[in-house]
């Protein structure tokens, strides 16, 4: 887990010794140029490899959901929250198309931000600056397992706080509105966010710099954060495909419809606690709140 070669990605790398005899070494200025170029090449290749891996994971999950439910329409409109399909020829979206817009923001800004947080973590581990990271899972097995199980709970708490802050009226039209253009969301809508929102959203992984964590904790958190929104924004209430595949979140779909309700997720009742819960029924919980 020492990832020593990643140290060259640092803007201010620690001094490195040349791996050849001083008598055969090129002049100092040439060595500096050669090392600088090498650092940049390795850094670029590393980031590219990490980005491509994350891009592939997102296409596998979000692209898979989209292909199943929207390209092949394996479910039809049965159990679909909104009978409409994704918008086309709409000036609300980049390229005039909801799917293209969502793919653009997800893959460029979303995967880019996700990759940046992972690259920062790997670089910190390589240089020994991430003091809270431990590499022996079995040195504290019960702690390791319990912290792994608690990560989704932490993620939901972080999401509620950050999400509700983004609904603050002075900033909502400039940041979070981009995500809310998807009043009829699909799998690619999950990560279709403004770049600033992506930074806030993925900052959930920073807890691993202050709470003792194994690399598995970090990657579980980052990938859970990046990949689960696709199913939650599927636009269908699961299970789908003859009741075999769990999907969708009616709870969160109502947030896209009503804007100022259901900021969190259903697992932790933070919305009920703070009076922002809506169950969707005409006379149900939250029905008398302002629309």
C-alpha positions in Angstrom: 0.0 0.0 0.0 3.0 2.3 -0.2 2.4 3.6 -3.8 5.8 5.2 -3.6 5.9 6.0 -7.3 2.9 8.3 -6.9 5.1 10.7 -4.9 6.3 12.2 -8.2 2.8 13.7 -8.7 3.4 16.2 -5.9 3.8 19.8 -7.0 6.8 19.9 -4.5 8.2 16.4 -4.5 10.7 15.2 -2.0 14.3 15.1 -3.3 15.0 11.9 -5.2 18.4 10.3 -5.8 19.5 9.5 -9.3 19.8 5.8 -9.9 23.2 6.0 -11.7 26.8 6.7 -10.9 27.6 10.4 -10.4 30.4 10.2 -12.9 28.0 9.3 -15.7 25.4 11.8 -14.6 24.4 14.5 -17.0 24.9 18.2 -16.0 22.7 19.4 -13.1 20.5 21.6 -15.3 19.8 18.6 -17.7 19.0 16.3 -14.8 16.5 18.9 -13.5 14.8 19.1 -16.9 14.7 15.3 -17.3 13.3 14.7 -13.8 10.7 17.5 -14.2 9.5 16.1 -17.5 9.5 12.5 -16.0 7.4 13.7 -13.1 4.9 15.3 -15.3 4.6 12.3 -17.6 4.2 9.8 -14.8 1.6 12.1 -13.1 -0.3 12.6 -16.3 -0.3 8.8 -17.0 -1.4 8.0 -13.5 -4.3 10.5 -13.5 -5.4 9.3 -17.0 -5.4 5.7 -15.8 -7.4 6.6 -12.7 -9.9 8.7 -14.7 -10.4 6.0 -17.3 -11.0 3.4 -14.6 -13.6 5.6 -12.9 -15.2 6.5 -16.3 -15.5 2.8 -17.1 -17.2 2.1 -13.7 -19.7 4.9 -14.2 -20.6 3.7 -17.7 -21.0 0.2 -16.5 -23.5 1.2 -13.8 -25.2 4.4 -15.1 -24.9 3.2 -18.7 -26.2 -0.2 -17.8 -29.3 1.2 -16.0 -29.9 3.5 -18.9 -29.6 0.8 -21.5 -31.9 -1.6 -19.6 -34.6 0.9 -18.8 -34.4 3.6 -21.5 -32.7 2.1 -24.6 -34.2 -1.3 -24.6 -37.2 -0.2 -22.4 -37.2 -3.6 -20.7 -39.7 -2.3 -18.1 -41.8 -0.2 -20.4 -43.5 2.5 -18.3 -44.6 0.1 -15.7 -43.6 1.4 -12.2 -42.2 4.5 -13.9 -42.6 7.6 -11.7 -43.3 9.8 -14.7 -44.6 8.3 -17.9 -42.6 10.7 -20.0 -39.2 9.7 -21.4 -36.1 11.8 -21.2 -36.4 15.3 -22.8 -35.1 16.0 -26.3 -35.1 19.2 -28.3 -35.1 21.2 -25.1 -33.2 24.4 -24.6 -32.9 23.7 -20.8 -30.1 21.2 -21.5 -26.7 21.2 -23.0 -26.9 20.0 -26.6 -30.7 20.3 -26.3 -30.9 16.8 -25.0 -31.4 15.6 -21.4 -29.4 12.4 -21.7 -26.5 14.1 -23.5 -26.5 16.9 -20.9 -26.4 14.4 -18.0 -23.7 12.3 -19.6 -21.6 15.4 -20.2 -21.8 16.7 -16.6 -21.4 13.2 -15.1 -18.4 12.2 -17.2 -16.5 15.5 -17.4 -17.0 17.2 -14.1 -18.3 14.3 -12.0 -15.7 11.7 -12.9 -13.1 14.4 -12.9 -13.8 15.5 -9.4 -14.1 11.9 -8.2 -10.7 11.1 -9.7 -9.2 14.2 -8.2 -10.2 13.2 -4.7 -8.8 9.7 -5.2 -5.6 11.0 -6.7 -5.1 13.3 -3.7 -5.6 10.4 -1.3 -3.2 8.1 -3.1 -0.6 10.9 -3.2 -1.0 11.6 0.5 -0.6 7.9 1.3 2.5 7.7 -0.9 4.1 10.7 0.8 3.1 9.6 4.4 1.0 12.7 5.0 -2.2 10.8 5.6 -1.5 9.8 9.2 -5.0 8.3 9.8 -4.5 5.6 7.1 -3.6 2.1 8.3 -2.8 -0.8 6.0 -3.3 -3.8 8.2 -7.1 -4.5 8.2 -6.8 -7.4 10.7 -4.9 -5.3 13.2 -8.3 -4.0 14.3 -10.8 -6.3 12.6 -13.9 -5.3 14.6 -13.2 -1.6 14.2 -12.5 -2.1 10.5 -15.8 -4.0 9.9 -17.9 -1.6 12.0 -16.5 1.5 10.3 -17.2 -0.1 6.9 -20.8 -0.7 7.9 -21.1 2.9 9.2 -19.8 4.6 6.1 -23.2 4.6 4.3 -24.7 6.2 7.4 -22.0 8.9 7.4 -22.6 9.4 3.7 -26.3 10.0 4.1 -25.7 12.5 7.0 -23.1 14.4 4.9 -25.5 14.3 1.9 -28.3 15.8 3.8 -26.2 18.7 5.2 -24.6 19.5 1.9 -27.7 19.1 -0.1 -29.8 21.3 2.1 -27.1 24.0 2.1 -27.2 24.0 -1.7 -30.9 24.9 -1.6 -30.1 28.2 0.1 -31.8 30.7 -2.1 -28.8 33.0 -2.7 -26.8 30.2 -4.3 -29.4 27.7 -5.5 -29.9 29.3 -9.0 -26.1 29.3 -9.7 -25.2 25.8 -8.5 -27.8 23.2 -7.6 -30.3 24.3 -10.2 -28.3 22.5 -12.8 -29.2 19.2 -11.1 -32.8 20.1 -10.7 -33.4 20.7 -14.4 -34.0 17.0 -14.2 -37.6 17.0 -13.0 -38.0 13.7 -14.7 -34.6 12.1 -13.8 -32.9 9.1 -15.3 -29.8 7.0 -14.4 -27.4 9.6 -15.8 -29.1 12.4 -13.8 -27.6 11.1 -10.6 -24.2 12.7 -11.1 -25.3 15.5 -13.4 -24.2 18.4 -11.2 -22.4 21.7 -11.2 -18.6 21.4 -10.6 -18.9 23.2 -7.3 -21.6 20.7 -6.2 -19.4 17.8 -7.2 -16.7 19.1 -4.9 -19.2 19.4 -2.0 -20.7 16.0 -2.8 -17.4 14.1 -3.0 -15.9 15.9 0.0 -17.6 13.1 2.0 -14.4 11.1 1.6 -12.3 13.7 3.5 -13.4 12.1 6.7 -10.8 9.4 6.1 -8.1 12.0 6.7 -9.4 12.6 10.3 -10.8 9.2 11.2 -8.5 6.1 11.2 -9.3 4.3 8.0 -8.0 1.5 5.7 -7.7 2.2 2.0 -10.7 -0.1 1.5 -12.8 2.3 3.6 -11.8 5.2 1.4 -12.5 3.4 -1.9 -15.8 1.9 -0.7 -16.9 5.4 0.3 -15.8 7.1 -2.9 -17.2 4.4 -5.2 -20.5 4.1 -3.2 -20.8 7.9 -3.5 -20.1 7.9 -7.3 -22.1 4.9 -8.4 -25.2 4.6 -6.3 -27.0 7.7 -7.6 -27.6 6.0 -10.9 -30.0 3.5 -9.5 -31.6 6.0 -7.1 -32.3 8.3 -10.1 -33.5 5.5 -12.4 -37.0 7.0 -12.6 -38.6 3.7 -11.7 -39.8 2.4 -8.4 -38.2 -1.0 -7.9 -37.9 -3.8 -8.0 -38.0 -3.9 -11.8 -37.7 -6.6 -14.4 -40.4 -8.9 -13.0 -39.5 -7.8 -9.5 -36.0 -9.2 -9.6 -33.8 -6.0 -9.5 -34.1 -3.4 -6.7 -34.0 0.1 -8.2 -35.3 3.7 -7.7 -36.1 6.0 -4.8 -39.6 7.4 -4.8 -38.4 9.3 -1.7 -35.8 11.2 -3.8 -38.0 11.4 -6.8 -40.4 13.5 -4.7 -37.5 15.9 -4.0 -37.1 16.4 -7.8 -40.8 17.1 -8.1 -41.4 19.3 -5.0 -37.9 20.9 -4.6 -38.0 21.7 -0.9 -38.7 18.3 0.6 -36.8 15.1 1.2 -33.2 16.5 1.1 -31.7 13.3 2.5 -32.3 9.6 2.1 -34.8 7.3 3.6 -32.5 5.3 5.8 -31.8 8.1 8.4 -35.0 10.1 9.2 -33.3 13.5 9.1 -36.1 14.9 7.0 -38.7 13.9 9.6 -36.6 15.3 12.3 -36.2 18.7 10.6 -39.8 18.9 9.2 -38.8 18.4 5.5 -40.3 15.0 4.9 -43.0 14.4 2.3 -44.5 11.0 1.5 -46.2 11.9 -1.7 -49.8 11.0 -0.8 -52.5 13.8 -1.2 -53.3 13.7 2.5 -50.1 12.2 3.8 -47.2 13.4 5.7 -46.0 16.8 4.5 -49.1 17.4 2.3 -50.0 20.6 4.2 -46.6 22.1 3.9 -45.9 24.8 1.4 -45.6 23.6 -2.2 
